[in-house]
């Protein structure tokens, strides 16, 4: 594997971790057991967290300051996202 391929693999792994945290915080259960629509919702929310973190870093030159942004940045990887405060719970299947 090339260095670039390794970096992409690390990025994908980190995004999967963020998605798993978002799914649990939303009360959706485990990401691996979710259907396509629910999984898409979780991935969309996780992408928004990553984009918010990137915007903060680019425009303000600041370090991440929320659990989601910290996880997206690789800081405090064990910390859960407090997404439930910002997002409605998942609907029951």
Backbone as a chain_set.jsonl record, in Angstrom:
{"seq": "XXXXXXXXXXXXXXXXXXXXXXXXXXXXXXXXXXXXXXXXXXXXXXXXXXXXXXXXXXXXXXXXXXXXXXXXXXXXXXXXXXXXXXXXXXXXX", "coords": {"N": [[0.83, -1.18, 0.0], [0.478, 2.224, -0.791], [1.636, 5.335, 0.652], [-0.327, 7.289, 0.4], [-2.618, 5.722, 0.018], [-2.724, 4.496, 2.515], [-3.239, 6.726, 4.113], [-5.796, 7.427, 3.178], [-7.18, 5.165, 4.028], [-6.925, 5.415, 6.807], [-8.364, 7.764, 7.127], [-10.941, 6.938, 6.332], [-11.457, 5.052, 8.335], [-11.508, 6.687, 10.626], [-13.729, 8.302, 9.991], [-15.733, 6.379, 10.016], [-15.716, 5.807, 12.762], [-16.641, 8.237, 13.776], [-19.205, 8.241, 12.643], [-20.311, 6.013, 13.961], [-20.385, 6.961, 16.593], [-22.179, 9.132, 16.298], [-24.492, 7.729, 15.538], [-25.037, 6.212, 17.869], [-25.409, 8.276, 19.75], [-27.675, 9.488, 18.719], [-29.508, 7.625, 19.245], [-29.928, 5.58, 17.505], [-28.889, 3.081, 17.518], [-26.545, 0.483, 16.719], [-24.299, 1.18, 14.085], [-23.68, -0.759, 12.185], [-25.953, -2.303, 12.002], [-27.895, -0.805, 10.834], [-30.388, 0.332, 8.454], [-30.334, 1.373, 4.963], [-31.407, 4.046, 4.648], [-31.387, 5.108, 7.283], [-28.673, 4.874, 7.848], [-27.635, 6.586, 5.926], [-28.576, 9.032, 6.897], [-27.192, 9.262, 9.314], [-24.548, 9.337, 8.333], [-24.681, 11.712, 6.863], [-25.039, 13.578, 8.958], [-22.636, 13.19, 10.331], [-20.828, 14.039, 8.38], [-21.468, 16.74, 8.359], [-20.525, 17.506, 10.896], [-17.77, 17.127, 10.504], [-17.292, 18.968, 8.452], [-17.926, 21.35, 9.8], [-15.904, 21.352, 11.71], [-13.649, 21.557, 10.004], [-14.124, 24.08, 8.888], [-13.919, 25.708, 11.165], [-11.219, 25.369, 11.82], [-9.968, 26.351, 9.494], [-10.922, 29.052, 9.166], [-10.633, 30.316, 11.618], [-8.357, 29.424, 12.703], [-8.294, 27.864, 14.924], [-8.112, 25.298, 17.447], [-10.004, 22.256, 17.623], [-13.12, 22.438, 19.44], [-15.351, 21.113, 20.361], [-16.861, 17.985, 21.301], [-17.54, 16.421, 18.992], [-16.093, 17.684, 16.973], [-13.562, 17.403, 18.038], [-13.267, 14.627, 17.907], [-13.381, 14.288, 15.157], [-11.024, 15.456, 14.48], [-9.243, 13.75, 15.543], [-8.587, 14.066, 18.151], [-8.97, 13.268, 21.574], [-10.222, 10.614, 21.147], [-11.85, 8.805, 22.503], [-13.99, 10.153, 23.473], [-17.446, 10.756, 23.582], [-19.85, 11.983, 21.249], [-21.959, 14.739, 21.716], [-24.387, 14.741, 20.269], [-27.089, 14.431, 20.571], [-28.063, 16.688, 21.749], [-28.207, 18.513, 19.717], [-29.524, 17.314, 17.599], [-32.533, 15.717, 16.405], [-33.964, 12.674, 17.767], [-33.517, 9.411, 16.265], [-35.996, 7.991, 14.168], [-38.159, 5.297, 14.982], [-37.856, 2.104, 13.393]], "CA": [[0.0, 0.0, 0.0], [1.228, 3.477, -0.815], [1.364, 6.221, 1.788], [-1.615, 7.923, 0.136], [-3.657, 4.716, 0.285], [-2.786, 4.357, 3.974], [-3.917, 7.911, 4.65], [-7.222, 7.291, 2.869], [-7.712, 4.114, 4.898], [-7.039, 6.017, 8.136], [-9.471, 8.729, 7.059], [-12.187, 6.17, 6.303], [-11.636, 4.466, 9.665], [-11.901, 7.764, 11.539], [-15.091, 8.696, 9.654], [-16.591, 5.301, 10.533], [-15.802, 6.004, 14.209], [-17.525, 9.382, 13.983], [-20.562, 7.783, 12.322], [-20.764, 5.133, 15.043], [-20.714, 7.823, 17.733], [-23.401, 9.865, 15.965], [-25.604, 6.776, 15.567], [-25.351, 5.906, 19.264], [-25.919, 9.474, 20.409], [-29.018, 9.748, 18.201], [-30.384, 6.535, 19.658], [-30.192, 4.74, 16.332], [-28.274, 1.777, 17.702], [-25.247, 0.253, 16.089], [-24.238, 1.553, 12.678], [-23.624, -1.964, 11.355], [-27.276, -2.916, 11.872], [-28.833, 0.178, 10.307], [-30.772, 0.229, 7.054], [-29.716, 2.376, 4.095], [-31.876, 5.406, 4.921], [-30.866, 5.513, 8.584], [-27.222, 5.01, 7.732], [-27.384, 7.815, 5.163], [-28.836, 10.162, 7.798], [-26.059, 9.338, 10.244], [-23.377, 9.776, 7.578], [-24.865, 13.138, 6.567], [-24.775, 14.33, 10.186], [-21.198, 13.101, 10.597], [-20.166, 14.918, 7.409], [-21.66, 18.112, 8.818], [-19.582, 17.731, 11.99], [-16.428, 17.241, 9.943], [-17.233, 20.241, 7.743], [-17.877, 22.412, 10.805], [-14.554, 21.349, 12.268], [-12.738, 22.094, 8.989], [-14.378, 25.521, 8.79], [-13.352, 26.334, 12.358], [-9.762, 25.358, 11.71], [-9.54, 27.207, 8.381], [-11.243, 30.466, 9.302], [-10.245, 30.888, 12.907], [-7.073, 28.9, 13.12], [-8.47, 27.34, 16.275], [-8.169, 23.861, 17.655], [-11.39, 21.827, 17.837], [-13.587, 22.749, 20.781], [-16.514, 20.325, 20.726], [-16.541, 16.558, 21.224], [-17.599, 15.934, 17.612], [-14.957, 18.236, 16.249], [-12.362, 16.773, 18.585], [-13.17, 13.288, 17.357], [-13.061, 14.426, 13.737], [-9.625, 15.843, 14.388], [-8.4, 12.729, 16.125], [-8.326, 14.406, 19.546], [-9.893, 12.636, 22.507], [-11.025, 9.674, 20.374], [-12.789, 8.051, 23.323], [-15.066, 11.023, 23.933], [-18.675, 10.63, 22.804], [-20.428, 13.204, 20.687], [-23.216, 15.141, 22.335], [-25.248, 15.063, 19.14], [-28.483, 14.43, 20.985], [-28.427, 18.052, 22.099], [-28.415, 19.274, 18.51], [-30.26, 16.569, 16.593], [-33.674, 14.94, 16.901], [-33.672, 11.246, 17.809], [-33.885, 8.62, 15.098], [-37.333, 7.412, 14.222], [-38.17, 3.834, 15.098], [-38.106, 1.483, 12.079]], "C": [[0.877, 1.247, 0.0], [0.858, 4.316, 0.408], [-0.007, 6.893, 1.618], [-2.769, 6.956, 0.416], [-3.824, 4.493, 1.791], [-3.519, 5.536, 4.615], [-5.422, 7.858, 4.376], [-7.881, 6.233, 3.753], [-7.893, 4.647, 6.321], [-8.207, 6.992, 8.195], [-10.814, 7.999, 7.089], [-12.481, 5.56, 7.669], [-12.112, 5.52, 10.657], [-13.337, 8.201, 11.259], [-16.08, 7.641, 10.135], [-16.773, 5.429, 12.047], [-16.747, 7.159, 14.532], [-18.97, 8.975, 13.721], [-21.121, 6.894, 13.43], [-21.161, 5.941, 16.274], [-22.011, 8.587, 17.493], [-24.604, 8.937, 16.068], [-26.006, 6.458, 17.002], [-25.967, 7.106, 19.979], [-27.334, 9.818, 19.944], [-30.011, 8.67, 18.623], [-30.757, 5.607, 18.523], [-29.643, 3.333, 16.497], [-26.924, 1.699, 17.019], [-25.316, 0.535, 14.598], [-24.303, 0.327, 11.776], [-24.984, -2.617, 11.15], [-28.312, -1.98, 11.258], [-29.149, -0.066, 8.837], [-30.156, 1.379, 6.261], [-30.111, 3.795, 4.416], [-31.33, 5.928, 6.246], [-29.372, 5.739, 8.537], [-26.86, 6.291, 6.98], [-27.571, 9.041, 6.038], [-27.657, 10.365, 8.751], [-24.819, 9.848, 9.527], [-23.469, 11.254, 7.215], [-24.552, 14.001, 7.788], [-23.284, 14.332, 10.505], [-20.421, 14.003, 9.636], [-20.307, 16.38, 7.82], [-20.707, 18.45, 9.97], [-18.166, 17.943, 11.462], [-16.276, 18.58, 9.223], [-17.161, 21.415, 8.718], [-16.486, 22.508, 11.423], [-13.568, 21.967, 11.284], [-12.891, 23.604, 8.868], [-13.769, 26.257, 9.974], [-11.844, 26.439, 12.242], [-9.288, 26.328, 10.635], [-9.748, 28.69, 8.669], [-10.725, 31.085, 10.589], [-8.88, 30.425, 13.369], [-7.099, 28.314, 14.515], [-8.394, 25.825, 16.282], [-9.628, 23.49, 17.874], [-11.832, 22.072, 19.275], [-14.875, 22.026, 21.17], [-16.139, 18.856, 20.629], [-16.543, 16.024, 19.793], [-16.405, 16.42, 16.819], [-13.657, 17.632, 16.754], [-12.187, 15.38, 17.996], [-12.804, 13.346, 15.876], [-11.59, 14.747, 13.535], [-8.681, 14.778, 14.926], [-8.019, 13.017, 17.559], [-9.366, 13.721, 20.41], [-10.79, 11.6, 21.824], [-12.026, 8.88, 21.201], [-13.989, 8.867, 23.759], [-16.283, 10.896, 23.011], [-19.153, 11.998, 22.339], [-21.734, 13.505, 21.406], [-24.197, 15.579, 21.259], [-26.699, 15.152, 19.541], [-28.962, 15.822, 21.353], [-28.823, 18.83, 20.848], [-29.357, 18.612, 17.513], [-31.443, 15.833, 17.174], [-33.319, 13.463, 16.914], [-34.11, 10.551, 16.528], [-35.31, 8.099, 15.28], [-37.223, 5.903, 14.297], [-38.479, 3.239, 13.729], [-39.499, 0.976, 11.932]], "O": [[1.887, 1.314, 0.701], [-0.117, 4.028, 1.102], [-0.752, 7.043, 2.586], [-3.783, 7.349, 0.992], [-4.943, 4.323, 2.277], [-4.315, 5.361, 5.538], [-6.227, 8.205, 5.241], [-9.025, 6.404, 4.175], [-8.902, 4.362, 6.966], [-8.943, 7.042, 9.18], [-11.725, 8.413, 7.805], [-13.63, 5.552, 8.112], [-13.024, 5.266, 11.443], [-14.094, 8.447, 12.198], [-17.16, 7.984, 10.615], [-17.865, 5.186, 12.56], [-17.558, 7.066, 15.454], [-19.862, 9.326, 14.492], [-22.291, 7.02, 13.792], [-22.162, 5.637, 16.922], [-22.851, 8.679, 18.388], [-25.631, 9.319, 16.628], [-27.195, 6.437, 17.318], [-26.934, 6.961, 20.726], [-28.11, 10.387, 20.712], [-31.213, 8.794, 18.385], [-31.782, 4.928, 18.575], [-29.925, 2.47, 15.665], [-26.26, 2.706, 16.778], [-26.284, 0.168, 13.932], [-24.92, 0.375, 10.711], [-25.154, -3.405, 10.219], [-29.488, -2.333, 11.172], [-28.33, -0.585, 8.078], [-29.525, 2.263, 6.84], [-29.253, 4.676, 4.457], [-30.864, 7.065, 6.322], [-28.863, 6.693, 9.125], [-25.914, 6.991, 7.34], [-26.801, 9.996, 5.933], [-27.192, 11.484, 8.963], [-24.109, 10.704, 10.056], [-22.468, 11.97, 7.25], [-23.883, 15.028, 7.675], [-22.732, 15.357, 10.905], [-19.461, 14.659, 10.041], [-19.377, 17.168, 7.651], [-20.148, 19.545, 10.016], [-17.452, 18.835, 11.921], [-15.253, 19.25, 9.363], [-16.418, 22.369, 8.486], [-15.96, 23.601, 11.633], [-12.747, 22.8, 11.667], [-11.9, 24.325, 8.757], [-13.168, 27.318, 9.803], [-11.263, 27.484, 12.535], [-8.312, 27.05, 10.84], [-8.847, 29.498, 8.441], [-10.413, 32.275, 10.622], [-8.315, 30.972, 14.316], [-6.081, 28.265, 15.206], [-8.587, 25.165, 15.261], [-10.418, 24.343, 18.277], [-11.044, 21.939, 20.211], [-15.434, 22.314, 22.228], [-15.182, 18.515, 19.933], [-15.653, 15.262, 19.416], [-15.781, 15.656, 16.082], [-12.746, 17.378, 15.966], [-11.077, 14.997, 17.627], [-12.004, 12.541, 15.399], [-10.988, 14.353, 12.536], [-7.463, 14.888, 14.781], [-7.209, 12.293, 18.137], [-10.525, 13.607, 20.012], [-12.013, 11.705, 21.917], [-12.973, 8.329, 20.64], [-14.917, 8.323, 24.358], [-16.142, 10.928, 21.789], [-18.884, 13.023, 22.967], [-22.523, 12.597, 21.669], [-24.769, 16.665, 21.337], [-27.469, 15.878, 18.913], [-30.158, 16.102, 21.274], [-29.681, 19.71, 20.912], [-29.931, 19.295, 16.665], [-31.383, 15.367, 18.312], [-32.457, 13.034, 16.147], [-34.97, 11.049, 15.8], [-35.754, 7.811, 16.391], [-36.301, 5.307, 13.74], [-39.276, 3.802, 12.978], [-39.851, 0.432, 10.885]]}, "num_chains": 1, "name": "protein.A"}
